[in-house]
Amino acid sequence: MGKKTSVNEDGAYLKVSPGPAGECILELSGRLDAYTIGPLWPRAGRMLEDHAETPVRVDLAAVDYCDGAGVALLLDLLRQTRAPGAEVALVNVPTKMAQLLEPFDAKALTGAPEARRAPGLGRRLGDGVHDLGRDLYNHVVFVGEAAAALAHGLAHPSRVRWKDALRIAQEAGVNALPIVALIAFLMGVILAFQSAVAMKQFGAEIFVANLVALSLFRELGPLMTAILLAGRSASAFAAEIGTMKVNEELNALTTMGLDPVRFLVVTRVMAAVIIAPLLTIFADLVGLMGGAMVMMTFDVPLVAFMNQVSQAVSPGDFLGGLFKATVFGLVIAGVGCLRGLETRTGASAVGISTTRAVVSAIILIVVLDGLFAVIFFHLGI
């Protein structure tokens, strides 16, 4: 084995020479600090690879200075995977360096974690099924707790926090009147105008009133109001309860003996169940106003329009829409509160819960609306 020397211009030296017992001597000298070990580190690693089958002794007798960076280099040399009997050992360690190395166990140190591979299709499917099952379980548990709390509140009205329920109803209902009026009015205008253009070819403009009224009372009124409530109220409920959970206020309620479901969920569910049908009635009326204004431009008098609406809409149509709105309000409040209670810790936790609340509420609203359409058809409503 020939002698081999590597010199770093900044003052760190590395020298490899054969030992008397056939081992490899790696002599380090000079300063081992953050400014000198950069070029030295890969060279030392390559020299260990060149002598992978030979025991290596790292001689530190000539080292003048060593800081944390130098300690990191020595620990990396010690933890290299070697063949049996070809281990790396430190010799002639100065006292100060020994004190720096003493707190560390080179064998216990681990390298940089391996990059995680993207999970395969089977793993993703399994995780998806697991998350779906957990979500369904949480829904069932929450529905049971909320139903029990609502039953308790109806049985003991004096224990319901009615002031909070009215405050929530005002925030979710009264404050939503402008946006509901705008959307409902535009919906009535669009429905009437698009229908009147087609009906005018057959001289049947008067029947546009039937189409607008039935669409609003049976479908668009409840559905449109529910989607607006999902965007405003479900997100607000999830954000409020989620923030309380992140701040550990829910734990404080539990510690004081107050059930978070009864204390927070019941008031919000009652408020949503009350305001959803009221907002639907308001949306229906405003939508009819928009349709009537369009029909007046097609020379259909307001009296004729309203008379046609009264003949087209039956009590079943009106009550069916209100029933759907009530169920939608129950679902919106329940989903918003559930997502808030599921909030985890972290800076983005509340935002994630809010997004999930809105998306889940809208999906459930559309699914329920389809189910109601089938049920009402078979019931003849």
Residue pairs with C-beta under 8 A, 6 or more apart in sequence:
1 17
1 18
1 24
3 15
3 16
3 17
4 15
4 16
4 17
4 47
5 13
5 14
5 15
5 16
6 13
6 14
6 15
6 40
6 43
7 13
7 14
8 14
8 30
8 36
8 39
8 40
10 31
10 35
10 36
11 30
11 31
11 36
12 28
12 29
12 30
12 31
12 32
12 36
12 37
12 40
13 27
13 28
13 29
13 30
13 62
14 26
14 27
14 28
14 40
14 43
14 44
14 47
15 26
15 27
15 28
15 29
16 24
16 25
16 26
16 27
16 47
16 51
17 24
17 25
17 27
18 24
18 25
19 25
19 57
22 54
22 55
23 54
23 55
23 56
23 57
24 51
24 54
24 55
24 56
24 57
25 56
25 57
25 59
26 44
26 47
26 48
26 56
26 57
26 58
26 59
27 59
27 61
27 62
28 58
28 59
28 60
28 62
28 63
29 62
29 63
29 64
30 36
30 62
30 63
30 64
30 65
31 63
31 64
31 65
31 66
32 40
32 63
32 65
32 66
32 67
32 69
32 70
32 73
32 74
33 65
33 66
33 67
33 69
33 70
34 67
34 68
34 69
37 69
37 70
37 72
37 73
40 73
41 73
41 76
44 73
44 77
45 76
45 77
45 80
48 56
48 77
48 80
48 82
48 88
51 86
52 82
52 83
52 86
53 83
53 86
54 86
55 85
55 86
55 87
55 88
55 89
56 82
56 86
56 87
56 88
56 89
57 88
57 89
57 90
57 91
58 74
58 77
58 88
58 89
58 90
58 91
59 91
59 92
60 74
60 90
60 91
60 92
60 93
60 94
60 97
61 91
61 92
61 94
63 70
63 94
63 97
66 96
66 97
66 100
68 100
70 97
71 97
71 100
71 101
71 104
74 90
74 101
75 101
75 104
75 106
75 109
77 88
78 88
78 89
78 90
78 106
78 107
79 106
79 107
79 109
79 111
80 88
82 88
90 101
93 101
119 127
138 338
138 342
139 338
142 261
142 334
142 337
142 338
142 341
143 334
145 261
145 265
146 261
146 265
146 266
146 269
146 334
146 337
149 259
149 261
149 262
149 265
149 266
150 266
150 269
150 270
152 159
152 262
153 159
153 160
153 262
153 266
153 270
160 266
160 267
160 270
161 263
161 266
161 267
164 267
165 267
165 268
165 270
165 271
165 274
166 271
168 267
168 268
168 271
169 271
169 274
169 275
171 236
172 229
172 232
172 233
172 236
172 271
172 272
172 275
173 271
173 274
173 275
173 278
173 279
176 228
176 229
176 232
176 233
176 275
176 279
177 279
177 282
179 228
179 232
180 225
180 228
180 279
180 282
180 283
180 286
181 282
181 283
181 286
183 224
183 228
183 283
184 216
184 221
184 224
184 225
184 282
184 283
184 284
184 286
184 287
184 290
185 286
185 287
185 289
185 290
186 290
187 216
187 220
187 224
187 287
187 290
188 212
188 216
188 286
188 287
188 288
188 289
188 290
188 291
188 292
188 294
189 290
189 291
189 293
189 294
191 211
191 212
191 215
191 216
191 220
191 287
191 291
192 208
192 212
192 290
192 291
192 292
192 294
192 295
193 294
195 208
195 211
195 212
196 205
196 208
196 294
196 295
196 298
199 205
199 207
199 208
200 298
205 295
205 298
205 299
205 300
206 300
206 304
206 305
206 308
207 308
208 291
208 295
208 298
208 300
209 291
209 295
209 300
209 304
209 305
209 306
209 308
209 309
209 312
210 308
210 309
210 311
210 312
212 287
212 288
212 291
212 309
213 288
213 291
213 308
213 309
213 312
213 313
214 312
214 313
214 317
216 283
216 284
216 287
216 288
216 291
217 284
217 313
217 317
217 318
217 321
218 317
218 320
218 321
219 321
219 369
219 373
220 287
221 280
221 283
221 284
221 287
221 321
221 325
222 280
222 321
222 322
222 324
222 325
222 328
222 369
223 324
223 328
223 365
223 366
223 369
224 283
225 276
225 279
225 280
225 283
225 325
225 328
226 276
226 325
226 328
226 329
226 332
226 365
227 362
227 365
228 279
229 272
229 275
229 276
229 279
229 328
229 329
229 332
230 332
230 358
230 361
230 362
230 365
231 358
233 272
233 332
233 333
233 336
234 332
234 333
234 335
234 336
234 339
234 357
234 358
234 361
235 336
235 354
235 357
235 358
236 336
237 268
237 333
237 336
237 337
237 340
237 357
238 336
238 337
238 339
238 340
238 343
238 350
238 353
238 354
238 356
238 357
238 358
239 340
239 350
239 353
239 354
240 340
241 250
241 260
241 264
241 336
241 337
241 340
241 341
241 343
242 339
242 340
242 343
242 349
242 350
242 353
242 354
243 343
243 350
244 250
244 264
244 340
245 340
245 341
245 343
246 343
246 345
246 349
246 350
250 260
250 341
253 259
253 260
253 263
253 264
254 260
260 341
261 341
264 337
265 333
265 334
265 337
265 341
268 333
268 336
268 337
269 330
269 333
269 334
269 337
271 333
272 329
272 330
272 332
272 333
273 326
273 329
273 330
273 333
274 329
275 329
276 325
276 326
276 328
276 329
276 330
276 332
277 322
277 325
277 326
277 329
279 325
280 321
280 322
280 325
281 322
284 321
288 309
291 305
292 302
292 305
292 306
295 305
296 302
296 305
316 381
317 381
320 372
320 376
320 381
324 368
324 369
324 372
327 368
327 372
328 365
328 368
331 361
331 364
331 365
331 368
332 361
332 365
335 357
335 360
335 361
335 364
336 357
336 361
338 357
339 353
339 354
339 356
339 357
339 360
340 353
340 357
342 353
342 356
343 349
343 350
343 352
343 353
344 352
